[in-house]
Amino acid sequence: QVQFVESGGGLVQPGGSLRLSCAASTSFFTIFTMGWYRQVPGKQRELVASISRNNMTNFADSVKGRFSISRDNAKKSVYLQMSSLKPEDTAVYYCNVRSPSGNDFWGQGTQVTVSS
């Protein structure tokens, strides 16, 4: 099992920035793909960004050029830097780790609200 500590969500005005952090307690952090997903009520959870153990990144089209993802293997942490935020970015954001065998583990989620 993997335990998570997520932080960084909150209320921000359109055009603003937020940084989400996720620390994962696992001995196998370096071999996991890490990611951030988001979900709004009534919709499926969707991938926002992911970063592989080789630091290859993948982003949803809707956030390309505005969000970045990074990881610190020594701190067993992954970060999502969000800039130029839009109201449609409002969602609960979930930290995810995926093992090489494809098992998913999820954080508890952190609310991001973009509103004036």
C-alpha positions, -999 to +999 in steps of 0.1 A: +000+000+000+010+036-005+002+065+018-001+100+004+002+135+018-012+160-007-011+198-003-014+230-022-050+233-032-072+263-026-090+292-041-073+313-067-084+340-092-084+333-129-049+338-143-033+329-110-010+301-101-010+272-076+015+244-068+003+210-057+026+187-038+023+150-031+045+129-010+042+091-013+053+067+014+066+038-007+099+020-010+094+017-047+089+054-056+116+055-081+101+029-104+066+043-103+049+066-128+035+095-109+006+116-120-022+141-112-058+135-122-088+157-116-125+152-113-156+173-112-190+161-101-208+141-127-177+135-148-150+109-151-117+114-135-092+126-161-055+126-165-039+161-160-003+152-162+021+123-156+058+118-152+075+084-157+105+071-137+126+083-167+111+118-164+091+115-195+060+137-192+025+137-206-001+164-204-038+167-212-043+190-242-063+214-220-033+222-198-004+221-222+017+252-219+002+262-186+010+233-162+042+215-155+050+183-135+081+173-117+093+147-093+119+145-065+129+109-060+149+117-029+118+133-013+094+107-028+074+136-041+057+148-072+046+184-079+021+200-103+028+237-111-003+253-124-003+287-141-027+308-160-055+290-142-090+291-157-124+285-141-126+252-160-096+240-141-118+239-110-118+203-097-106+179-071-071+170-079-058+135-071-022+123-068-016+089-085+011+064-085+012+035-110+033+005-105+051-011-134+025-039-133-003-013-137-016-011-102-030+024-093-029+040-059-047+073-052-043+102-028-073+116-009-076+146-033-073+183-029-097+209-040-087+236-065-112+264-072-106+291-098-130+319-093-131+357-091 
